[in-house]
Amino acid sequence: MKKKRFIAAALIIAMCCLGACSGGEKQIKDIQDRGVLRVGVKVDVPRFGYLNPATNEVEGLEIDIARAIAKDILGDENAVRPINITAQTRAPMLDNGEIDLVIATFTITEERKLSFNFSSSYYTDELGYLVLRDSPISRPEDLDGNSVGVAQASTAKTAFEEERDHMGVDVELYEYASYPEIKAALIAGDIGAFIGDKSILYGYLDDNCILLDDGFNPQQYGVACKLDNDVLAARIDDILLMLEESGELSALYEKWGV
């Protein structure tokens, strides 16, 4: 009797595992059946995800990573549909199936891991300060009595609030819907500094601005998919490891100057 119970239990476990595997494989099969990888990307971050007005094409490091993933899963690096997302739209678009992945300077945090299935990191960065060239601000402490701008729903808000308290300065913080809006506010003199990932700030450097050497809050970018997409997430990890070991990822860093 005990042996029969054991066999029955083993069969139930095996069937559950088979169902889980089938469901997991479906995550990739759905993409293959569709014939295109739908990727949520940024279009306002030069060198990472940027809509080039000269070509009307989205380009950057993260677009090339998306192409590498499409090549592995679909056999065609051009089978990518980049879809513009924001910090406000990325979660609902993943949840309702409008996109398969998010590759959009998306910082990995313990809190976000509760809602997204992240790959290993493909890029490490830190937060920095973009200020006007003729500004009296030459170090973060000079922001005392001034204001700064950050992107809505970014990690920069909480991180700077902690950094501000650590420095012991009085700085007002404003949130903006997009990076170009923060840059415009800086140029207009509405804020004293544009705070964001240094990789993003580099894309907004021009003759009017400089990037301070100071940085804080090191962070890592990852590819994100739906929380229960374990098989797809594992496939992404394998692809990123292959890109790193082959030297292709380093070549992409050099290509885009990051």
C-alpha beads as a LAMMPS data file, in Angstrom:
LAMMPS data file: protein, C-alpha beads

258 atoms
257 bonds

1 atom types
1 bond types

-500.0 500.0 xlo xhi
-500.0 500.0 ylo yhi
-500.0 500.0 zlo zhi

Masses

1 110.0

Atoms # bond

1 1 1 0.000 0.000 0.000
2 1 1 2.811 2.391 0.896
3 1 1 4.544 1.582 -2.391
4 1 1 1.394 2.380 -4.371
5 1 1 1.006 5.681 -2.516
6 1 1 4.624 6.508 -3.273
7 1 1 4.174 5.738 -6.990
8 1 1 0.985 7.813 -7.131
9 1 1 2.718 10.732 -5.439
10 1 1 5.662 10.459 -7.811
11 1 1 3.333 10.486 -10.817
12 1 1 1.590 13.617 -9.526
13 1 1 4.931 15.383 -9.022
14 1 1 6.116 14.349 -12.479
15 1 1 2.900 15.602 -14.080
16 1 1 3.229 18.923 -12.254
17 1 1 6.835 19.282 -13.397
18 1 1 5.865 18.429 -16.958
19 1 1 3.122 21.035 -16.846
20 1 1 5.520 23.626 -15.470
21 1 1 8.078 22.822 -18.168
22 1 1 5.444 22.983 -20.883
23 1 1 4.225 26.319 -19.560
24 1 1 7.789 27.563 -19.403
25 1 1 8.609 26.500 -22.940
26 1 1 5.434 28.255 -24.093
27 1 1 6.983 31.563 -23.050
28 1 1 9.572 31.142 -25.806
29 1 1 7.324 29.299 -28.284
30 1 1 4.840 32.173 -28.270
31 1 1 7.634 34.509 -29.411
32 1 1 8.764 32.043 -32.066
33 1 1 5.199 31.531 -33.351
34 1 1 4.736 35.305 -33.554
35 1 1 8.048 35.673 -35.381
36 1 1 8.997 38.911 -33.652
37 1 1 10.443 39.908 -30.274
38 1 1 8.570 42.858 -28.771
39 1 1 10.908 44.882 -26.578
40 1 1 10.087 47.876 -24.422
41 1 1 12.852 50.441 -24.912
42 1 1 13.698 54.065 -24.226
43 1 1 13.815 56.507 -27.129
44 1 1 15.270 59.497 -25.278
45 1 1 18.535 58.062 -23.924
46 1 1 21.390 58.596 -26.408
47 1 1 23.781 55.640 -26.727
48 1 1 21.335 53.246 -25.008
49 1 1 17.910 53.679 -26.586
50 1 1 17.437 56.707 -28.805
51 1 1 15.197 57.593 -31.733
52 1 1 17.653 59.009 -34.256
53 1 1 15.849 61.861 -36.034
54 1 1 18.096 61.484 -39.077
55 1 1 17.122 57.856 -39.671
56 1 1 13.851 57.627 -37.720
57 1 1 15.272 54.418 -36.242
58 1 1 15.777 53.524 -32.581
59 1 1 19.437 52.775 -31.871
60 1 1 21.839 52.144 -29.008
61 1 1 23.443 49.513 -26.808
62 1 1 20.134 48.155 -25.572
63 1 1 18.720 47.885 -29.080
64 1 1 21.751 45.822 -30.106
65 1 1 21.258 43.579 -27.066
66 1 1 17.634 43.110 -28.142
67 1 1 18.874 42.133 -31.609
68 1 1 21.241 39.548 -30.110
69 1 1 18.337 38.038 -28.162
70 1 1 16.151 37.962 -31.289
71 1 1 18.938 36.256 -33.233
72 1 1 19.216 33.538 -30.579
73 1 1 15.479 32.924 -30.157
74 1 1 14.244 33.611 -33.700
75 1 1 17.371 33.227 -35.818
76 1 1 17.007 36.798 -37.098
77 1 1 18.543 39.818 -35.396
78 1 1 16.147 42.085 -37.267
79 1 1 13.066 40.360 -35.850
80 1 1 12.769 42.982 -33.119
81 1 1 9.893 45.383 -32.608
82 1 1 11.123 48.200 -30.341
83 1 1 8.238 49.764 -28.447
84 1 1 8.620 53.052 -26.607
85 1 1 7.933 52.728 -22.887
86 1 1 8.186 54.939 -19.834
87 1 1 8.639 54.189 -16.153
88 1 1 4.867 54.412 -15.830
89 1 1 3.995 52.073 -18.715
90 1 1 6.624 49.315 -18.518
91 1 1 4.891 47.231 -15.816
92 1 1 1.356 47.254 -17.265
93 1 1 2.663 46.598 -20.789
94 1 1 4.558 43.532 -19.566
95 1 1 1.611 42.312 -17.510
96 1 1 -0.934 42.600 -20.308
97 1 1 1.361 40.979 -22.871
98 1 1 2.010 43.999 -25.101
99 1 1 5.765 43.461 -24.770
100 1 1 7.956 40.438 -24.053
101 1 1 10.916 42.215 -22.459
102 1 1 12.031 45.532 -21.027
103 1 1 15.551 46.647 -21.967
104 1 1 15.504 50.287 -20.975
105 1 1 18.206 51.382 -18.488
106 1 1 16.118 49.473 -15.947
107 1 1 17.944 49.340 -12.609
108 1 1 17.798 46.056 -10.693
109 1 1 16.620 46.522 -7.087
110 1 1 15.412 44.089 -4.438
111 1 1 12.029 45.825 -4.411
112 1 1 11.631 45.529 -8.185
113 1 1 12.559 41.836 -8.075
114 1 1 9.210 41.312 -6.348
115 1 1 7.435 42.469 -9.519
116 1 1 9.830 41.634 -12.379
117 1 1 12.040 38.717 -13.392
118 1 1 15.442 40.301 -14.005
119 1 1 18.376 38.909 -15.910
120 1 1 21.905 39.235 -14.661
121 1 1 23.349 42.712 -15.119
122 1 1 24.603 43.804 -18.543
123 1 1 25.831 47.249 -17.429
124 1 1 26.926 48.886 -14.159
125 1 1 26.483 52.602 -13.605
126 1 1 26.081 55.232 -10.875
127 1 1 24.065 58.406 -10.406
128 1 1 25.628 61.747 -11.234
129 1 1 25.045 65.481 -11.612
130 1 1 24.644 67.454 -14.850
131 1 1 24.944 71.221 -14.292
132 1 1 25.287 74.336 -16.408
133 1 1 28.844 75.140 -17.443
134 1 1 28.662 78.687 -16.040
135 1 1 26.974 77.528 -12.847
136 1 1 28.652 78.120 -9.462
137 1 1 27.986 74.443 -8.699
138 1 1 31.267 72.553 -8.867
139 1 1 30.512 69.888 -6.264
140 1 1 27.287 68.375 -4.862
141 1 1 27.490 70.405 -1.640
142 1 1 27.123 73.581 -3.711
143 1 1 23.494 72.579 -4.371
144 1 1 22.587 73.741 -0.868
145 1 1 19.602 76.092 -1.201
146 1 1 19.033 75.049 -4.826
147 1 1 16.889 72.425 -6.571
148 1 1 17.389 69.334 -8.718
149 1 1 15.349 67.382 -11.258
150 1 1 14.905 63.602 -11.561
151 1 1 12.798 61.315 -13.741
152 1 1 9.488 60.102 -12.377
153 1 1 9.477 56.572 -10.919
154 1 1 13.278 56.358 -11.132
155 1 1 15.624 55.145 -8.419
156 1 1 17.236 58.599 -8.478
157 1 1 14.585 60.199 -6.265
158 1 1 15.046 57.990 -3.208
159 1 1 18.798 57.686 -3.741
160 1 1 19.286 61.458 -3.891
161 1 1 17.087 62.052 -0.861
162 1 1 19.398 59.742 1.081
163 1 1 22.496 61.389 -0.394
164 1 1 21.100 64.851 0.421
165 1 1 20.532 63.854 4.049
166 1 1 24.041 62.385 4.182
167 1 1 25.546 65.644 2.865
168 1 1 23.371 67.721 5.201
169 1 1 22.222 70.158 2.510
170 1 1 18.846 71.725 1.796
171 1 1 17.865 70.860 -1.779
172 1 1 14.380 70.833 -3.289
173 1 1 13.623 67.921 -5.604
174 1 1 11.326 67.977 -8.658
175 1 1 10.145 65.029 -10.755
176 1 1 9.718 65.220 -14.537
177 1 1 8.059 62.871 -17.015
178 1 1 11.043 62.624 -19.368
179 1 1 14.766 63.309 -19.603
180 1 1 14.399 66.034 -22.250
181 1 1 12.057 67.870 -19.868
182 1 1 14.667 67.761 -17.106
183 1 1 17.327 69.032 -19.503
184 1 1 15.022 71.855 -20.619
185 1 1 14.406 72.801 -16.978
186 1 1 18.161 72.893 -16.377
187 1 1 18.802 75.118 -19.400
188 1 1 15.961 77.415 -18.333
189 1 1 17.462 77.762 -14.850
190 1 1 14.475 76.158 -13.135
191 1 1 16.751 73.619 -11.434
192 1 1 20.410 73.634 -10.474
193 1 1 21.197 70.066 -11.523
194 1 1 19.859 67.203 -13.603
195 1 1 20.353 64.019 -11.577
196 1 1 20.325 60.629 -13.269
197 1 1 22.407 57.667 -14.290
198 1 1 25.752 58.891 -15.617
199 1 1 25.231 56.816 -18.758
200 1 1 22.066 58.800 -19.406
201 1 1 23.571 62.166 -18.480
202 1 1 26.447 61.663 -20.938
203 1 1 23.870 61.695 -23.697
204 1 1 22.707 65.165 -22.666
205 1 1 26.108 66.806 -22.509
206 1 1 26.593 69.804 -24.792
207 1 1 28.470 73.109 -24.828
208 1 1 26.137 74.474 -22.141
209 1 1 26.621 71.702 -19.591
210 1 1 29.218 69.715 -17.696
211 1 1 29.045 66.491 -15.743
212 1 1 30.479 66.640 -12.239
213 1 1 33.082 64.013 -11.380
214 1 1 31.141 63.081 -8.246
215 1 1 28.835 60.075 -8.336
216 1 1 26.797 58.009 -5.895
217 1 1 24.545 54.955 -5.608
218 1 1 26.142 52.347 -7.911
219 1 1 23.464 50.384 -9.789
220 1 1 23.088 47.662 -12.377
221 1 1 20.863 47.420 -15.453
222 1 1 19.046 44.198 -16.278
223 1 1 16.670 42.798 -18.878
224 1 1 13.218 42.335 -17.323
225 1 1 10.353 40.032 -18.192
226 1 1 7.187 38.977 -16.368
227 1 1 7.768 37.637 -12.882
228 1 1 6.654 34.085 -13.735
229 1 1 8.665 33.864 -16.978
230 1 1 11.488 31.804 -15.473
231 1 1 12.364 29.923 -18.660
232 1 1 12.578 33.075 -20.750
233 1 1 14.646 34.800 -18.048
234 1 1 17.064 31.854 -17.963
235 1 1 17.402 32.001 -21.763
236 1 1 18.225 35.733 -21.550
237 1 1 20.888 34.996 -18.920
238 1 1 22.475 32.399 -21.209
239 1 1 22.529 34.890 -24.089
240 1 1 24.106 37.633 -21.973
241 1 1 26.742 35.210 -20.707
242 1 1 27.515 34.205 -24.288
243 1 1 27.844 37.866 -25.308
244 1 1 30.196 38.514 -22.398
245 1 1 32.378 35.462 -22.910
246 1 1 32.660 36.014 -26.667
247 1 1 33.693 39.643 -26.217
248 1 1 30.653 40.878 -28.137
249 1 1 29.317 42.799 -25.155
250 1 1 32.622 44.652 -24.756
251 1 1 32.547 45.416 -28.470
252 1 1 29.078 46.930 -28.063
253 1 1 30.316 49.091 -25.172
254 1 1 33.054 50.390 -27.450
255 1 1 30.672 50.872 -30.363
256 1 1 28.353 53.077 -28.325
257 1 1 31.018 54.742 -26.163
258 1 1 29.631 53.585 -22.821

Bonds

1 1 1 2
2 1 2 3
3 1 3 4
4 1 4 5
5 1 5 6
6 1 6 7
7 1 7 8
8 1 8 9
9 1 9 10
10 1 10 11
11 1 11 12
12 1 12 13
13 1 13 14
14 1 14 15
15 1 15 16
16 1 16 17
17 1 17 18
18 1 18 19
19 1 19 20
20 1 20 21
21 1 21 22
22 1 22 23
23 1 23 24
24 1 24 25
25 1 25 26
26 1 26 27
27 1 27 28
28 1 28 29
29 1 29 30
30 1 30 31
31 1 31 32
32 1 32 33
33 1 33 34
34 1 34 35
35 1 35 36
36 1 36 37
37 1 37 38
38 1 38 39
39 1 39 40
40 1 40 41
41 1 41 42
42 1 42 43
43 1 43 44
44 1 44 45
45 1 45 46
46 1 46 47
47 1 47 48
48 1 48 49
49 1 49 50
50 1 50 51
51 1 51 52
52 1 52 53
53 1 53 54
54 1 54 55
55 1 55 56
56 1 56 57
57 1 57 58
58 1 58 59
59 1 59 60
60 1 60 61
61 1 61 62
62 1 62 63
63 1 63 64
64 1 64 65
65 1 65 66
66 1 66 67
67 1 67 68
68 1 68 69
69 1 69 70
70 1 70 71
71 1 71 72
72 1 72 73
73 1 73 74
74 1 74 75
75 1 75 76
76 1 76 77
77 1 77 78
78 1 78 79
79 1 79 80
80 1 80 81
81 1 81 82
82 1 82 83
83 1 83 84
84 1 84 85
85 1 85 86
86 1 86 87
87 1 87 88
88 1 88 89
89 1 89 90
90 1 90 91
91 1 91 92
92 1 92 93
93 1 93 94
94 1 94 95
95 1 95 96
96 1 96 97
97 1 97 98
98 1 98 99
99 1 99 100
100 1 100 101
101 1 101 102
102 1 102 103
103 1 103 104
104 1 104 105
105 1 105 106
106 1 106 107
107 1 107 108
108 1 108 109
109 1 109 110
110 1 110 111
111 1 111 112
112 1 112 113
113 1 113 114
114 1 114 115
115 1 115 116
116 1 116 117
117 1 117 118
118 1 118 119
119 1 119 120
120 1 120 121
121 1 121 122
122 1 122 123
123 1 123 124
124 1 124 125
125 1 125 126
126 1 126 127
127 1 127 128
128 1 128 129
129 1 129 130
130 1 130 131
131 1 131 132
132 1 132 133
133 1 133 134
134 1 134 135
135 1 135 136
136 1 136 137
137 1 137 138
138 1 138 139
139 1 139 140
140 1 140 141
141 1 141 142
142 1 142 143
143 1 143 144
144 1 144 145
145 1 145 146
146 1 146 147
147 1 147 148
148 1 148 149
149 1 149 150
150 1 150 151
151 1 151 152
152 1 152 153
153 1 153 154
154 1 154 155
155 1 155 156
156 1 156 157
157 1 157 158
158 1 158 159
159 1 159 160
160 1 160 161
161 1 161 162
162 1 162 163
163 1 163 164
164 1 164 165
165 1 165 166
166 1 166 167
167 1 167 168
168 1 168 169
169 1 169 170
170 1 170 171
171 1 171 172
172 1 172 173
173 1 173 174
174 1 174 175
175 1 175 176
176 1 176 177
177 1 177 178
178 1 178 179
179 1 179 180
180 1 180 181
181 1 181 182
182 1 182 183
183 1 183 184
184 1 184 185
185 1 185 186
186 1 186 187
187 1 187 188
188 1 188 189
189 1 189 190
190 1 190 191
191 1 191 192
192 1 192 193
193 1 193 194
194 1 194 195
195 1 195 196
196 1 196 197
197 1 197 198
198 1 198 199
199 1 199 200
200 1 200 201
201 1 201 202
202 1 202 203
203 1 203 204
204 1 204 205
205 1 205 206
206 1 206 207
207 1 207 208
208 1 208 209
209 1 209 210
210 1 210 211
211 1 211 212
212 1 212 213
213 1 213 214
214 1 214 215
215 1 215 216
216 1 216 217
217 1 217 218
218 1 218 219
219 1 219 220
220 1 220 221
221 1 221 222
222 1 222 223
223 1 223 224
224 1 224 225
225 1 225 226
226 1 226 227
227 1 227 228
228 1 228 229
229 1 229 230
230 1 230 231
231 1 231 232
232 1 232 233
233 1 233 234
234 1 234 235
235 1 235 236
236 1 236 237
237 1 237 238
238 1 238 239
239 1 239 240
240 1 240 241
241 1 241 242
242 1 242 243
243 1 243 244
244 1 244 245
245 1 245 246
246 1 246 247
247 1 247 248
248 1 248 249
249 1 249 250
250 1 250 251
251 1 251 252
252 1 252 253
253 1 253 254
254 1 254 255
255 1 255 256
256 1 256 257
257 1 257 258
